[in-house]
Amino acid sequence: MSLYASFNGTLGTTIDAPEHAFDGDISTMWMHDIAGAFWRTWIGLDFTGHNVAYCVKRIRIYQAISHDLELQYYDEDEHEWVTTDSDIDGTGDDWVELDVNGNDVFAYKWRLQFPMGTVGGLKELELYGVPYNPLMAGFNKDNEKIYELSDDGLRIFNDRLFMNNNQAAVIIDQGSNDNGFYVRWSNGLQICWHYFGPVTLDIDDLNAGVYRSALQEHTFPVPFIESPAIAVSQSTPGNLGTWLVGGCTSGSAGRSKWRYRALRMTSGTDVKIQSVGMIAIGRWKELEES
């Protein structure tokens, strides 16, 4: 992604504004003209106010005059500028695209520094990389490893998935067997569901003014690590006046099986329920801290 943000000032005499290096127009440029001076001009980006650090991985540059440049970041701990890439070949009057920052350094401030006493113009500068919010737990600007997967904000940080700087979940497993269907997400979420029937039950056990069937059990297609939330219903009601209640118990049985009963206000034998639908939502692994 192109990163355009607020600018640092430049040393020396600024003939044209530094914004011209970020306006997408190669007919305008930022000029630096300090012939004979014993200091170095630079142009940079500062993301401090956004509370976001960037891992710059690629630059595109269009210079009016060729200079060998240095890409630098500001070390907040040491309070100094550090060079990640030197002798960047900025061929004059043409686009040059280069991979940079092989150590995956994250920083709030980035800049290109020009050789001492040079005169020239920078028509365009584009920085590409990955943002990361250092306010999130676990951020390490020096060695956070990162791999860009797509343009929609999905990234991997230290083997964890993030979407727009928030820990994300993607489907890592899904399937079915004789016990139903299941989907597992990378953050530990799991959903199981099952449709079956018809079912014939005796609903003749009187309890608290309601007749109920014996407890029915069905095994999940894959187990949970703890008792999930469960819902059971007649997906196509086949017997009016009959309804289903579902649940589970604690312990290993609650992690591996649906349980339900059929209820009626009147006693009945060989009561046919056309179709039963079940769904369970829980976790297949512990939630990892981000």
C-alpha positions as CSV (number, residue, x, y, z in Angstrom):
1,M,0.0,0.0,0.0
2,S,1.2,3.6,-0.6
3,L,1.9,5.4,2.6
4,Y,1.3,9.2,2.5
5,A,1.4,11.1,5.8
6,S,2.7,14.3,7.4
7,F,6.2,15.4,6.5
8,N,9.2,16.3,8.5
9,G,10.9,19.5,7.5
10,T,14.1,19.6,5.5
11,L,17.5,21.0,6.2
12,G,19.0,23.6,4.0
13,T,17.1,25.8,1.6
14,T,13.8,24.4,0.3
15,I,13.0,25.7,-3.1
16,D,9.9,23.7,-3.7
17,A,7.7,22.2,-1.1
18,P,8.3,18.6,0.0
19,E,4.6,17.9,-0.8
20,H,5.5,17.8,-4.5
21,A,7.3,14.5,-3.9
22,F,4.0,12.9,-2.8
23,D,1.4,14.5,-5.1
24,G,1.5,11.8,-7.8
25,D,2.7,14.3,-10.4
26,I,6.1,13.9,-12.0
27,S,5.9,17.4,-13.5
28,T,6.4,18.8,-9.9
29,M,9.2,18.1,-7.6
30,W,10.8,18.8,-4.2
31,M,14.1,20.6,-4.9
32,H,17.1,20.5,-2.6
33,D,19.8,23.0,-3.4
34,I,22.7,23.2,-1.0
35,A,25.7,23.1,-3.4
36,G,28.9,23.2,-1.4
37,A,27.2,22.9,2.0
38,F,28.5,20.5,4.6
39,W,25.2,18.9,5.6
40,R,22.8,16.5,4.1
41,T,19.2,17.1,3.0
42,W,16.5,14.6,3.7
43,I,12.8,14.1,3.2
44,G,10.7,11.9,5.4
45,L,7.4,10.7,6.7
46,D,6.3,10.9,10.4
47,F,3.4,8.7,11.6
48,T,3.8,9.5,15.3
49,G,0.5,11.2,15.7
50,H,-1.3,8.2,14.3
51,N,0.1,5.8,17.0
52,V,1.0,3.5,14.1
53,A,4.5,2.3,13.2
54,Y,5.4,1.1,9.7
55,C,7.6,-1.6,8.4
56,V,8.7,-0.1,5.1
57,K,9.6,-3.0,2.7
58,R,9.7,-1.3,-0.8
59,I,10.2,2.1,-2.2
60,R,9.5,3.6,-5.6
61,I,11.3,6.8,-6.4
62,Y,11.6,9.2,-9.4
63,Q,14.6,11.6,-9.2
64,A,15.3,14.4,-11.5
65,I,19.1,13.9,-11.0
66,S,20.6,10.5,-9.9
67,H,21.9,10.4,-6.3
68,D,22.8,7.4,-4.1
69,L,20.4,7.7,-1.2
70,E,20.1,6.2,2.3
71,L,16.8,4.9,3.8
72,Q,16.7,5.6,7.5
73,Y,14.4,5.2,10.5
74,Y,14.4,7.0,13.8
75,D,15.3,4.8,16.8
76,E,13.0,6.1,19.6
77,D,15.1,4.3,22.3
78,E,18.5,5.6,21.2
79,H,17.2,8.9,19.9
80,E,19.1,8.7,16.7
81,W,18.6,8.0,13.0
82,V,19.7,4.5,11.8
83,T,20.4,3.5,8.2
84,T,18.7,0.3,7.0
85,D,19.7,0.7,3.3
86,S,22.6,2.7,1.8
87,D,23.6,3.5,-1.8
88,I,20.0,3.3,-3.0
89,D,20.4,3.7,-6.8
90,G,18.0,6.5,-7.7
91,T,18.5,6.6,-11.5
92,G,17.7,10.1,-12.7
93,D,14.5,10.9,-14.7
94,D,12.9,7.5,-14.4
95,W,11.1,5.3,-11.9
96,V,13.2,3.0,-9.7
97,E,11.6,0.3,-7.5
98,L,13.6,-1.4,-4.8
99,D,13.1,-3.9,-1.9
100,V,14.4,-2.5,1.3
101,N,14.6,-3.1,5.1
102,G,15.7,-6.7,5.1
103,N,15.5,-6.8,8.9
104,D,11.8,-5.9,9.1
105,V,12.3,-2.9,11.3
106,F,9.1,-1.0,12.5
107,A,9.3,2.7,13.2
108,Y,7.2,5.8,13.5
109,K,9.6,8.0,11.4
110,W,11.2,7.2,8.0
111,R,13.3,9.3,5.7
112,L,15.5,9.3,2.6
113,Q,18.8,11.2,3.1
114,F,20.7,12.7,0.2
115,P,24.5,12.9,-0.1
116,M,26.3,15.9,1.4
117,G,26.1,19.1,-0.6
118,T,24.0,17.7,-3.5
119,V,21.6,19.6,-5.7
120,G,18.7,18.0,-7.4
121,G,15.0,17.3,-7.4
122,L,12.8,14.5,-6.2
123,K,9.8,14.2,-8.4
124,E,8.0,11.3,-6.6
125,L,8.5,9.1,-3.5
126,E,6.3,6.2,-2.6
127,L,6.8,3.9,0.4
128,Y,5.2,0.5,0.6
129,G,4.9,-1.6,3.7
130,V,2.8,-2.8,6.6
131,P,1.3,-0.8,9.5
132,Y,1.3,-2.1,13.0
133,N,-0.2,-0.5,16.1
134,P,2.4,-0.5,18.9
135,L,-0.3,0.0,21.5
136,M,-1.3,-3.7,21.0
137,A,0.3,-6.1,23.4
138,G,3.2,-8.0,22.0
139,F,4.4,-5.4,19.6
140,N,8.2,-5.3,19.1
141,K,9.3,-2.7,16.5
142,D,12.8,-4.3,16.1
143,N,12.0,-7.9,15.1
144,E,8.2,-8.3,14.5
145,K,8.1,-10.7,11.6
146,I,5.4,-10.1,9.0
147,Y,4.2,-11.4,5.7
148,E,1.6,-9.6,3.5
149,L,-1.1,-12.0,2.3
150,S,-3.5,-9.7,0.5
151,D,-4.6,-6.1,-0.1
152,D,-7.7,-6.4,2.2
153,G,-5.8,-5.9,5.5
154,L,-5.2,-9.5,6.3
155,R,-1.7,-10.1,7.7
156,I,0.3,-12.6,9.7
157,F,2.2,-11.5,12.8
158,N,4.3,-14.1,14.5
159,D,2.1,-16.9,13.2
160,R,-1.1,-15.0,14.3
161,L,-3.7,-13.6,11.8
162,F,-4.7,-10.0,12.1
163,M,-7.3,-8.0,10.1
164,N,-6.8,-4.2,10.2
165,N,-4.7,-4.5,13.3
166,N,-7.2,-6.7,15.1
167,Q,-6.7,-10.4,15.7
168,A,-8.6,-12.1,12.9
169,A,-10.0,-15.6,12.4
170,V,-10.1,-17.6,9.2
171,I,-11.5,-21.0,8.5
172,I,-8.8,-23.6,8.9
173,D,-10.9,-26.8,8.8
174,Q,-14.4,-27.8,7.8
175,G,-16.1,-31.0,6.8
176,S,-18.8,-33.5,7.6
177,N,-19.3,-37.1,8.7
178,D,-22.2,-39.3,9.8
179,N,-22.7,-37.1,12.9
180,G,-23.1,-33.8,11.0
181,F,-21.2,-30.8,9.7
182,Y,-18.5,-28.6,11.4
183,V,-16.4,-25.5,10.8
184,R,-13.3,-24.5,12.8
185,W,-11.7,-21.0,12.8
186,S,-8.1,-20.1,13.6
187,N,-9.0,-18.3,16.8
188,G,-10.6,-21.4,18.3
189,L,-14.2,-20.9,17.4
190,Q,-16.1,-24.0,16.3
191,I,-19.7,-24.6,15.1
192,C,-21.3,-28.0,14.6
193,W,-24.7,-28.7,13.1
194,H,-26.8,-31.7,12.2
195,Y,-30.2,-32.5,10.6
196,F,-31.8,-35.9,10.8
197,G,-35.1,-37.6,11.1
198,P,-37.8,-38.8,11.2
199,V,-37.6,-39.7,14.9
200,T,-40.2,-41.7,16.8
201,L,-40.3,-41.3,20.6
202,D,-42.4,-42.2,23.6
203,I,-43.3,-39.0,25.4
204,D,-44.9,-40.3,28.6
205,D,-42.7,-39.4,31.5
206,L,-44.6,-36.8,33.6
207,N,-42.3,-34.2,35.1
208,A,-43.5,-30.9,36.6
209,G,-46.8,-31.0,34.7
210,V,-45.2,-31.8,31.4
211,Y,-44.6,-35.1,29.7
212,R,-41.1,-35.7,28.3
213,S,-39.2,-38.3,26.4
214,A,-36.1,-40.2,27.6
215,L,-32.9,-38.2,27.1
216,Q,-31.6,-38.5,23.6
217,E,-27.9,-38.2,22.7
218,H,-26.0,-37.6,19.4
219,T,-22.3,-37.3,19.0
220,F,-20.8,-34.1,17.6
221,P,-19.0,-34.5,14.2
222,V,-15.9,-33.2,16.1
223,P,-15.5,-32.6,19.8
224,F,-15.2,-29.3,21.7
225,I,-12.7,-28.5,24.5
226,E,-15.6,-27.4,26.8
227,S,-19.3,-27.7,26.8
228,P,-20.7,-25.6,24.0
229,A,-23.9,-23.6,23.7
230,I,-26.6,-25.7,22.1
231,A,-29.9,-25.2,20.3
232,V,-32.3,-28.0,19.1
233,S,-35.5,-27.6,17.1
234,Q,-37.9,-29.2,14.7
235,S,-36.7,-27.9,11.4
236,T,-39.9,-29.2,9.8
237,P,-42.5,-29.7,12.5
238,G,-44.1,-33.1,12.1
239,N,-46.2,-33.3,15.3
240,L,-48.1,-30.3,16.5
241,G,-48.0,-29.9,20.3
242,T,-44.5,-31.4,20.6
243,W,-41.4,-29.3,21.2
244,L,-37.7,-30.0,21.8
245,V,-35.3,-28.7,24.4
246,G,-31.6,-29.2,24.1
247,G,-28.6,-28.8,26.3
248,C,-25.4,-30.5,27.6
249,T,-23.7,-31.4,30.8
250,S,-20.3,-30.5,32.1
251,G,-17.4,-33.0,31.7
252,S,-16.2,-35.0,28.8
253,A,-19.7,-36.0,27.7
254,G,-20.8,-32.4,27.4
255,R,-17.9,-31.8,25.1
256,S,-18.7,-34.6,22.7
257,K,-22.5,-35.0,22.5
258,W,-25.8,-33.2,21.9
259,R,-28.6,-34.0,24.3
260,Y,-32.2,-33.2,23.9
261,R,-35.7,-34.2,25.0
262,A,-39.1,-34.0,23.4
263,L,-41.9,-32.4,25.5
264,R,-45.7,-32.5,25.3
265,M,-48.6,-31.3,27.4
266,T,-50.2,-34.7,27.0
267,S,-48.8,-38.2,27.1
268,G,-48.0,-40.0,23.8
269,T,-46.3,-43.1,22.5
270,D,-44.7,-43.6,19.2
271,V,-44.8,-39.8,18.6
272,K,-43.2,-39.1,15.2
273,I,-41.0,-36.0,14.8
274,Q,-40.4,-35.4,11.1
275,S,-37.0,-33.7,11.3
276,V,-34.6,-32.5,14.1
277,G,-32.1,-29.7,13.7
278,M,-29.2,-29.2,16.1
279,I,-26.5,-26.5,16.4
280,A,-23.6,-26.2,18.9
281,I,-21.2,-23.2,19.2
282,G,-18.1,-23.3,21.3
283,R,-14.3,-23.7,21.2
284,W,-12.0,-26.3,19.7
285,K,-8.9,-24.7,21.3
286,E,-8.2,-22.0,23.8
287,L,-8.3,-18.4,22.8
288,E,-4.7,-17.0,22.4
289,E,-3.8,-13.7,23.8
290,S,-2.9,-11.1,21.1
